[in-house]
Amino acid sequence: MIYLDTAASFPILPEVKATLTDAFDSFYANSASGHRLGTIVSKDINKIREQLADSIGAYPSEIVFTSGATESNNIAFKSLLLGGEIPANKKHIITSQIEHKCIFAICDYLESLGYEITYLKPNQSGIIEPQSVKNALRDDTALVSIMHVNNELGTINPIADIGNVCFEKGVLFHSDAAQSFGKIDIDVDHLNVDVVSFSAHKIGGPKGIGAIYIRDFRKKHLVPVIHGAGQEEGLRGGTVAAPLILGFGKAIEIFPASYKQFKELNIKEYLINQLDINKIYFKINGDDRVLQNCISITLPETNIALLIREHEANFCLAQGSACSSKEIEASHVLTALGLSRELAEKTLRISFPLDISKSQIDELVKAVKKVTRDSRLIDNAYIPGSNVVSYSEELEPAG
């Protein structure tokens, strides 16, 4: 089976798996225990905290381990907004129409508490423009939250510029970096971010572990999302998952170099060229500022449902994000770009594993071609010409 859904979750790295096995055997003590083994576990956890902090230009005291990006996003909104850190009269939040669905759920909850939410529309390339953020800012804006990399398009938002806009107005800025961490260099000062969410399984680490960066964490008044016995500086109660944290640390160590080697394969460009050679019409959704391991591609002449159904045993493919791909609805990201429901349903999000080969791409293209209509049979009224482009005709190489 060829796995093409790493934007949902990367396969666990072999080195991470070995680290986990060793950790489950050796680091079973509670890190809060006062005995020798508990102290050893606690020290190793703090080494990973330092490792993560160093990788993003932060202080270890600004890192809190969580169960993943969804929990981190909840902390970013609820702990900051409901903890008295921000004046009570500031109840306006700015986010975008293309965020992860957990952001929408959090905003729905806060809306029920009296907050007002502004959802920014991306430009036609799927980018949230700094000027849009600037235009939406108000005197009562409490928080801006814009994802670093979109989980369906792979597009990279200009976070540093957006952060600068927020900094100038004194507004807290959060970014979900689940898709970018380990693939793009992140420096929290350069990006002008106050809060950042991370997830281990997006970089070949274990599921169930992530982290959040909070600038000047210990100086802030925050309300815990999970109340407990004071773990993680009181913000996140519950026994610390030492083995998962150690696995996360190994992924932080290994993944960036492996991803750099993957980029040298130019797999995305190879896929695009093969589609073109095989005369399969397509449109790439997004911008040239994209990750190399992810592509959103609309195939107007291809029976996507048949492709997925007939080749379920051969390919792991997604029509949207994993959080919504099983639902019978068009991708909210694609509709925000202006795609019709019909074209959104003819769109694949293909995200490559690090060990992908060109022969596997050939297999995919062959399967796509089998369920693609001959261009001579196309009803031009059914497929708007502006939405059908061949890479060689109109698109520039991505990445």
N, C-alpha and C positions, 0 to 999 in steps of 0.2 A: 504493500500500500504506500502511495506517495502522499506525504503529509504537506498540505499547502495552506495551513491555517495557523501560522506561528504568531500572528497578531492577536489571536485568542489566547494562545499559550505555547511557549517554546518547549520542545522535548527537553527533559532534564539532562544536563550535561553529565557525562560519565564521571568527571572529577567531583561534581556535586553529589552524585549518588554515592560515591565512595566516602565522601565526607559525612554524609548523613548516616550511612551504615556505622561508621566509626563513632559518630556522636551518640547515636542511640545506644551503642554498647558501652560507651565510656562516660557520657555526660548526662546521666539520668538523674543526678541530684538537682534539687531545687536551688536556683541561684540565690534565693533569699535566705537559705539556711546558713547558720554561722559556722558550721564545721568546715574542715579543710576542703572536701570535695565541692561543697557549695561555693566556697570562695574561688576555687579554680574555675568553675563554670561561670561565675560572675565576671571574673577577669577576662575570660575568653569572649564573653558577650560584649564587654566594653572595648575589646580589641576590634571587633567587627564594627562597633559604633564609630570608633576612630577611623577605621578604613572607609566607611561610607562617607563620613564627614570630610575626610581628606579628598575623596574623589569628586566632591562638589564644592570645595572651598569653604566649608562650614566648620563650626566648632562641634566636638562630640556632644556637648551639653545641649545642642540644638536638634539632636536626632532622637526620635521616639520610635521604637519598633511597634508595628501594628500587625493585623492579620492580612493586610493587603491594601491596595489602592482605594477600594471602596470605603473601608474604615478610615483610612487617612483623609479621604475627601469629606467624610462626615465630621471628622475632628476639625478640619480646616474651616468648615462653615459653622457648625454648632458650638464647638468649644470656644471659638473666637467671638462669635456674635452673641452667644447667650451667657458668656461668662463675665460680663461687665467690662470687658476690655475696650469696647467701643461705646460711645455715648448712646443712650437709649433712644434719642431722637433720630439716629441714623439708621434707617430701615430700608435702604435701597441697595439692591445687589445687581451687578452686571455680570452676565455670562453670555454664552453663545448658543446658537441653534444647533451646533454640531458637537456638543459635548457628549461624554459618556452618559448613558441613561441614569446612572446613579446620581449624577449632578441634578438632573431634572427631578428625580424623586426627592432629593434633599430640598431643592427649591420649592417644590410643592408643599412640603412640610412647613418650611419657614413662611411660605405665603399664608398658611393657615394661622400663623402666629402674628400676622400683620405686616410682614415684609413685602416689599414690592420688587418684582423681578423684571429686568430688561434683558431680553434675549437678542443678541446681536446677530444679524444675518451675515454670512461670509460673502466674499466676493465670488465671482464666477469660477475662480480657481480653488475655492475652498479655504481661503485665507481670511482670518480675522484681522482687519486693518487697524493700526493704532489710532487713526483718525476717527474711526467708528467708536472706539472706546472713549476717546477724548470728547466726542460729541455727546455721548450718553452720560458722562459724569455729571453729578448734581451735588449740591451742598450736603445732601443727606446720604450720599453714597457711602456704604460701609465696607464693601468688599467687591473686588473684581476677580473673577475666576475664568481663565482661558487656558485650555489644554495646550501643552507644548507641541505634541504631534497628534494628529487625528488618527483614531484607531481604525478607520475604514479607508481613508484616502492616503494616509502616510504623509500628508502635507505638514510642513514645519511652520508653525506660526512665528511671527517676529516678536518673540517674548521679551527680548531686551528693550525694544522700542515701546511695547505696551507697558512694561514695567517702569520705564522712564516717565511715561505719561502719568501713571499712578503715583509714582514717587513725588512728582512735582505738585500733585494735588493732595498729598498726604493720605492717600487711600491704600488700604491693605490689598496686596496682590497675591493671589494663589494660582498655581499652575499644576495640573495633573501631568506628571512626567512618566507615567507608567510605560508609554510606548517609546519614549526617547532615551531614557536612562540606559547607559551602556552602549548606545548606538551613536549618540551625539555628545560631545563634550558639554558638561554642565558646570557652570560656575555661578553660584547664587548671587554673588555681587555683580558680576557682569550682566546677568539677566535681570537684575533689579527685582527679584522675587522675595516675598516675605514668608511664603509657605509653599512647600512642594511635596507632592505625593509620589510614592515609589511602590513598585511591586516586584517581587522576586521571580515569579514564574514567567514574566515577560522576557527574562534574560537567561532562561535555562536553569533557574533556581526552583526550589520547592514551592508548591502552592500553600497558601495559608500563612504567608509571612510577607511583610512589606515594611514600609517606614514612612515617616513624615518629618520633613525639616520645618522647623518654626524658628524664624529669626528672633534672637534674644528671648528664647523660650522662658527662661527662669524669671524674666522681668515682667512677664505677661500674666494677666488674671484670666485663667481658663477654667471652664467647667469640664469635668471628665465625661466622656461618652460612655465609658464603662467604669462604674464605681467598684472599688475593691480594696486591697490592702496596701495601696500606695505604690505599686510597681510603676516603673517608667515615670518617675517624678510625680506620681499621683494622677497622671493624665489617663493612664490606660491600665485599669486593674486586671488582675489575673496572673497566674504563674507564667513567667516568661518562657517562651518556647525555644530553649537553648539549641537543640539540634537543628531546628529550622533556621534560626539566625546564623548558625555556623554554615549551613548550606547556602544561605543567602550570601554570606561573605565569600565563599568559594566562587559563586557565580559572578560576583563583582570583580573578583580577581581574574577569572578565566574568560568571561564572555567578550569584553571589548576587543581583545586581540583576535579572537576567533571571528568576530563580526568583521573586523578589518580585512581579514583574509577572504571572507565571503564576498565582500564588496568588489574585490579584484576579479571575481569571476564574471562580473557584468551580466548576471543571469536575467535581470529585468530587460535589458536591451536585447538579449538573445530571444526571449519570449516574444517581444514586440516584433522583431525581425522575422521570426518564424510565422507569426500570424500574417504578416504582410506577404511573405513569400507564398503562403498557402491561400492568398486572396480571401482572407477572412476579414470582413469589415468590423471595425471596432472604434471605440472612443475611449481615451484615457481620461479619467476624472481626476482633477486636481491641478497641481502646479508643478513647475520644475524644481521647486524646493520641497523635495520628498525624500523619505527613507528609501534605501536601495532594496530593502527586503519586502516591500509592500506595494501593491498596485491595485487600483480600482479600475476595472475595465468593463465598459458596456459593449455587449455583442448583439446588436439589433437583429441580426439574421439567425442567431443561434437559439435553439430550444434549451434554455438553461435548466429548466425543470427536468427535462429528459436526460440531459447530461449528468446531472447529479443523481438521478434515480438509477440510470443504467450503469453508471460507473461508481456507485457507492462503495463497492469493494476495492476499487482501484485508486481512488483519489479522495482525500479529505479536503473539501472545498466549502467556502462560505459565500452566501449571497449578501451578507451584511455582518455586523458585529455579532460575536457569539452570544451576547446578552439578548439579542433580538432575532437572530436568524431563524429560530424555530417558530417565531410568531408569523401569522399570515398578515403581514403589513409591509409596506414599502419602507426602505431605509430612510430614517429622518434626516440623515446626512445628505443623501442624494437628492431628496426632495427640497432640502434647503438650498441646494445648488441650482434648482430649477428643473431637474429631471422629472418627467411624468412618471406616474406609478408604473406604466407599461415598460418604460425604459429602465426604471429602477429595478424591476423584476428580471430584467435581462442583463443584470450587472453582477460580476463576480469580484469579490475581494480575494486576491491571491497573495498570500504572504509566505515567503520561502524559508525553509530550514537552512541551517548553515552548511549542511552536507548535500544540498541539492546538486544534481548533475544535469548537464545539457541533454543527455539521453532521456531523462525523466521529463524534461520540458517538451521534448519531441513527442513523448507518449501523450502528454496533455493536449498538445496542439492537434495531434491525430484524432483524439477523442472529440475535441471541439469541432473539428472539420466534419466528422461523421454526422453531427446533429445540426449542421449549419446549412441553410438553404442556398442553392445556386443563386448568385447575384442577379441572374437574368430573370429570376422568378419573383424578385422583390417588388412589392407594391410601394411605390415612392410616397404615396399619400399616407401610408401606414407608418413609415419611418421618416421623420423630418430630415431633410438633407443636412441641416446644420448640426444634427446630432450624430451623423455617420461620417467618420473620417478614417482614412487609411494613414497609418504612421508615416509612410514614405511621402504622402501627399501634403499633410498639414501639421503634423506634430513634430516637435523637437525632442531629442532624447531626454528622458527624465533622469534626474540625479546627477 
